[in-house]
Amino acid sequence: MSEEVEFPRSDSVDVMLFSEGTYPYVKGGVSSWLLQLIKGLPEYSFGVCFIGAQEYVDGKKMEISYEFPPNLKHLEVHYLFDDKDNLVPKKMKGSEKGFAAVADLYNSFKSNSKEIPEVLQKIKFYSEDVTFKDFLFSQRSWEFINKTYMQNCPDVPFIDYFWTLRNIHKPIWILAEIVQNLPESKIFHSPSTGYAGFCAALASYDTQRPIVLTEHGIYTRERKIDMLSADWVEYKKPSLLQQPEEYNYIKKMWVNFFEKIGVFCYQRSNHVLSLFPGAQKIQILYGADENKTMVIPNGVDVDGLKVTMKDRQAVPKPIVTLIGRVVPIKDIKTFIRAIKIASLTVPDIEGWIVGAVEEDKEYVEECQQMAVSLGLKKASQFFDGNRSDMTQEEIINHSDKVKFFGHSDIKKILPHSALQTLSSISEGMPLVILEGFAAGVPCVATDVGSCRDLIEGAIDEEDIRIGKAGSITGIARPRCFGYRVYKIT
């Protein structure tokens, strides 16, 4: 879709949705779910507040990926780390009372307490007590950062600590400003905790309107996985100076922050929904009130997907699909390795990777390079998300054993599939597994989220008699994964 899209605007909506890095820019997954939600309730008007990191990714401006339904009456877009505040540094003392509250806020992020400081709930704190300028430029802010640094991690380079603390806290003021300018809404709805959940919770406190949280994956745990595996926060003490089980303090600061704003969202939400009982237990562990939690499983278009079975061959070719975004948490590299291992036994096997490639271009390139190095792909046939050079039919007929399709219509992909896979290191209740089952495709998946429940079932005697719908394997175990793939195909 063209970049030049006019956003709908309104002073009031029935439901305000908060979208962190998903709709309307990223295809598939939660974005598709949000669109289905809006379209499925045409009698209500919706607003979407999109919260992203940066407007430009790899030098390219993000583009709208969907047509707007008629009942989407308002859309606003905000970026937390674009550095476009245009604030001129100014010498200022800063509020003593305000920075005492900042200290309380910081200590709450750092502690294991489930208590949320009352100041965090009030817009007045961000707009009057300690403004964004206070936080960035005041003498008291500088003194606060110096003090906490010396108390907690004097072995860490100060510049790393300084920018981490600023980057952790800066979005809070941006989100508070967003909340002050939102359209009037009857209810707030967030599909995650994190920045979107914080914004929704703060808006709920400010307006006394209800909030619903529907988590598809457990955001806090996924961010913890991201942080602990990230290479952009790699400072560690020399190994001889580390205490047993000590890990990167900078990473720990980020983890504590996301845990705390998760609690903030859980405690304010009127309803906390999850997709399966395992996720519900994790929500409660992270601070949700058990009495507010509820499990509502995903649903899929069974009839529409069942129709695709007429296009399946009686004995499908050994085509193995992975439907999902090409990002590290989906562990596409394990899938590629598994296809290589399986190809030693099933020479004509193919691995189809079907999902958006715009989110992490560096990871996409790494995956393609791996496929090339393993002899599964020609170096000249790199996929960069621009579909104009090859049609889907041309990709299907190409000689590569590992093929990148980008975001595609799964109803045209699943009839070709002998087996579907999911190699993720974290999931909720994957829609793609359910969609595959509806289209008659078994699945090999890692033991994450509700994958085992979906594949093995066994909820009653009748279900046990039906048998398993695929196989479960461990995380990041390509040899085992490859073995399960060739056994089923």
N, C-alpha and C positions, 0 to 999 in steps of 0.2 A: 504494500500500500504506500502511496505517496507520503512524503514527510509533511507536506502542507495540509494538515487536517484541522478543521475548525472544531474546537472542543465545545461541547454543550455546556451551558452555564445556567444556573438557577439559584434563587435565594433560599429555596426550601426543597427538601426531598423527604420521602418516607423513610428510606433506608440509606445510610451512608456506609459504604464499604471501604475498607482500608487495604490497599494492595501493595505489598512490599516486593518489588522486583518481579511482579507477575503481570496480570492484566493491566493495560491492553497491549503491552509490548512483547512479552514472551509467549510463544505459542505452546499449547499443550498443558498438561498437568493442572495446577491450581487455576491458571488463567482460563482454561476451558471450563472448569467447574464454576468459576465466577460468572462467566458468560451464560452458562446454562441456568444458573440461579436467577439472573436478571431476566432472561427470556422466559423462564418458567413461571414467573410471577408478573405477568403483564399488567395486572391491576394495581401494582405499586410502582411508584417512581423511585429511581435509584440514583445515587451519586457515587463516584469512585474517587478516592484520594490516593493517587499513586505515589509511592515513596521509593526512590531509587538512590543509587550511590552517585553516579555521574551521568550526565546527559550524553557524553561521547564515549564510546567504547572502541578502543584501538583506532582513534581518530575519526570514527564514523558515528554520526548522530543516530540515536535510537529511533526506530520507526514503529508506528502503530501497526499492529498485526491483525486487527479485527475491524469489521464494520460495526458501528454502534447501533444497538437495538433502540427502537423508538422510546422505550421507557427509561433509558439512561439519560437523565436530564442534566447531569452535572459531572464534569470531569476536570480535575486539577492535578498537576504534576509537579513534584518537588524532588530536588536532589540534595543529599546531605553532605556530600564531599566534593562539591564543584568549586569551592573557594570563590564564590561570586558575591560575597557579602559586601564588598567595597567599603569596609569600615576603615577609617583613618585612625591609626594609633593615637591615643591621647593620654597624657599623664593624669592619673586619677587615684584617689586613695582607696575607694571601695567601702561598702557598708560593713561595719563590724558585726552587726546583728545578722546581716545577710550571709556573711562568710562563716559565721558560726553554724548557720543552717546548712551551708555547703559542706562543712566538716561532718555534720550529722549525715548528710546524704552520702558522702564519700565512705564514711564508716559503715553505713548500712550496705553499700555495695560490697564492701570488703568482708563483712561478717557473714556467718551462717544463719543469722536470724531471719525469720519469715516476717518480721515486722517492717512496715513501710513508714518512713517518717511522714508526718502529716503535711510538712511543707511541700513534699513531692506532689501532693494532690491539688495544689492551688495554683491557678494561673498567675495570681498576683506575685507569687514568689519569683517567677521567671521574668515578669514584665516590670516589676517595681523593686523588689527586695534586692535581687542580684540580676542585673540586666546582662545581655550578651556582651556588651562593651565592658562591664565590670569583670566578667569572667575572662575576657581576652586580654585586657590591658591594665587592670588595676594593680596597685602595689600589694594589696591584701591577697589577690589571686597569686601573685608571684611568691609571696611569703608562704602561702598555703602549699603550693607545689613544692617549694624547697623543703618545707618541714616534713611533708609526707614522704618525700624521696629519702631523706636522711633516716627517717624512722623505719622504712620498709625495705629499701633495696639500694643501699649506697654502692654496692658492687656492680650494679647495672649502669651503663653509660647514661649520664644525666639527660642527654639529648633524646635518647630512646624513651626514657620515662616521661619527659616533658611532652613530647608530641603524642605519646600514647594517652596520657591523661587528658590532653586537650581534645584529641579525636574521640575519646570515649564520651566526654561530657558535652562537646559542642552540639551534637544532634539534638540533645534534650531541649535546648533553647530554640532550635529551628522548629522542632515538633510543637513546642508550646505556641509559637507564633502561628503555625498552621492551624492549630485548634481554635485560636482566637478569631480566625477569618473563615471558618467553615460555614456552609449554608445551614440554616435551621433544619434539624433532623429529628425524626420521631424515635429512631433506634439506630445504634451503631453496631457494626458487624465486622469482625476481623477474622481472616482465615489462619492467623498465626499470632504468636506473642511477638517478641522482638520489637522493632521500631513501629510496625503497624499496630501491634497490640498496645504498646505504650500510648500511641496517639489516640487510639480508640478509648482506652481507659481514661486518659486525661480529659478527653472530650466528654465522657460520661460523668466524671466528677464535676466538670465545669457547668454542665447543663442539667445534671440530675436526670438524664435520659438513660434507658437501659442499654446494656451491651451484651452481645452474644459472641462467644469465641468458638470457632469450629476449626480445630487443628487437624490438618491432613497428615503432617508428620510432626514430631515433637521438636519445635524450633530450637529450644534451649539445648537439647542433646545434639542436634545437627550442627549448631554453631560451635559447640564444644569439640565435635569431631573436626570441623573446619579449622578451628584455632590450634588444636594440638598437632595437626598435620601441616599447618601453614609454614611456608618458608620465608615469609616476609616479616616474621617476628621471631627470629632465630637466636637472639642473644641468650647465652647461658653462661653461668660461672664456669671457670676452669673445673674440670671434672674432679680434681683432688680437693676442691673447696666445697663441693656439693654435699648436702646432707642426704641420707638415704631417701630415695623416692622423690627428691626435690626436682621440680621441673620449671621451665621457663617462667619467670615472674611476670613478664610482659603478657604472655599468653594467659596466665592466671587472672590478670586484671580484666581482660576481655571476657573470659568465662564468667567471672563473678558478676560483671556488669549485665550480661545477658540473662544470667540466672535471676538477678534481682528485678529487672524490668519484666521478666516472665512472671514472677510472683505478683508484681504490681497489677498486671493484666488479669491473672487468675483471681486475685482477691476482689477485684472490682466487677468481674463478669457476673451477670445474672445466670447465665447458662454456659457450661464448659463442655463442648461436644468433642467426641473422638470417634474413630472409625472402628476400633476393635478393643476388647477388654484389656489387652496388654498395654495399649496406649493410655487408656484410662488410669491404669495403675501408676504409670510414669507421671501423668499429670498430677495425681494426688501426691506422689513422692516429691514433686517439684513445688508444691505449695497450693494446689487447687483444693477447694472444699469438696469433699466427697459427695456431699448432698447436692451440689450444683452440677456434678458431672453426669453425662449420659452418653451412651454408645449408639450411634446411628451409622450403620455400615453404608458403604458406597453402593450405588446401583448403576446398571448399564443398560443400554438399548438391546435387550436380549433378542427381540424379534428382528430388528434391523441387522444384527450381526449373524443371526442364524441363517438368514437368507444367503450370506456369502458362502455357505457351505456347498451350495450348488456349483460353485466355481472351483472347488477343490478336486484335485486328481485322486483317483482311488488309492494310488500309492504315491504320496507326495514326494517330490525330489527332496534330497537332504538339505533343505534350506532352514537355517536356524536364525530367528530374528531376535533382536533386542530392541524393544520400543521404549525409548526414554531419551532425555536430554543428554548431550555429550558433555558431561561435567564430572569432576572427580568423585562426587558422592555416589554416582552410578557405577563407578569402577569399570569403565569400558575396557581398560587395559587387560583386566582379568578375562573378560569375554574374548578379546582378540587372542590372547595366549591359549585359551581353551579351544578355540576354533583350530589353531595350529596343531594342538595335541590331538584333537579329534580327527583332523585331516590325515594323520598318519595311518588311521584305520579306515576312514571313510574318505577316499581321495577326492570324490566329487562334491564334498560338503561345501556349503557357502554360509557365511555369516553376514546378515543384513543388519546394519545399525540404522534405526529409524527414529529420528528425533532432532530437535532444534540444535543448531550448531553455533548460534550467535552469542551464547552466554559467556563462553570461555574459549576464545580463539586459540590461545596458546595450548590448552589441553587438547583441543581438536587436532591441532597439528602434531602434537606428540603421539596421539593415537594413530594418526595416519602414518607417521614415520615408523611406528612400531609395526604396523601391518606391512609396510614396505620391507623393513629389515627382516621380517619373518617369511618373506616371499609370498605373502598373501595378497599383495596389491602392487600395481605398477606405480612407480614414482611420478609419472606424468599425469596420473589421474587423481589429482588432489581435489577435494571437495571443500569449497569455502562458503557454502550457503547460497551461492548464486546459481539458481537452477536453470538459467537461460542457456547454458552450454550443453546440458544433457537432459533429456526427458526421462521420466521414470522408466519408460520402456527401454530406453537406451542403457540406463544403469542396470536394469534387470538382465539385459542380454550381454553386458560387458563381461570380460573374462576374469576380472578380479574375484578372488575368493572371499575377501572382506569388502563390503560395499557400504558407502555412506549415502543415505537417501535424504537426509535433512527431515524437516517436519513434513509428514505425508499423511494421506488418508489411509487409516489402518484397514478400512474395509477393502482396500485394493491390495494391501500387503498380506493380511492374514490368510487369504485363500492359497497363497504360495507357500505358507509356512508349514513345515513338518513339525516344528518345535519352536516354542517361544522361550526366552530366557530372561533372567533379571539377575545381574551380578552386583547389585547395590550393597553399600555398607550401612545404609540406613533407609528405611521405608516406613510408611504407614500401612494403609490397605491399598496396594497398587491397583488402580483401575485397569491397567493393561493386562493383568493376569485374568481378571474377571471378563474383560472383553475377549481375550483369547479363548477362554473356556466357552463363551457364548458362540464363538466361531468354530468350535471343535478342535482347538489347538492346545495340547498339553504344555506344561511349563517346567523348566528346571530353574530354581531360584535359590539365592542365598537365604540363610535362616535369619531373616530380619523382619521386623514388623509382624504382619499377619500372614506372611508368605506360607509358613508351615500349616497354619490353620486352613488356608485356602486350598493348598495342594493335597494335604493328607486328610483333611476333614475329620471323619470318624466321630461326628457329634452324636450319632445314635446307631443302632444296629443296621438300619437300612443303608445309612451312609457308609458304614464299614463294608457292607457287601458290595457296594459300587466300586470300591477300591480307590487307589490314589490317582491323582490327575497329573502326575509328573514326579519330580524328585527334588529333594532339598540337599543343599551342600553348604559347607562353611564359607565364611567370608575370605576373599583373597586366596583361594585355593584353586588355581587354574588346572592343575593336574586332575584333581577330583572332579572339577567342573567339566573338563573335557571328557573324562570317562563317562560321566552321567549323560552328557550330550550324545556321544556316539552310541551308547547302549540303547537310548530311546529312539534315535533317528534310524 
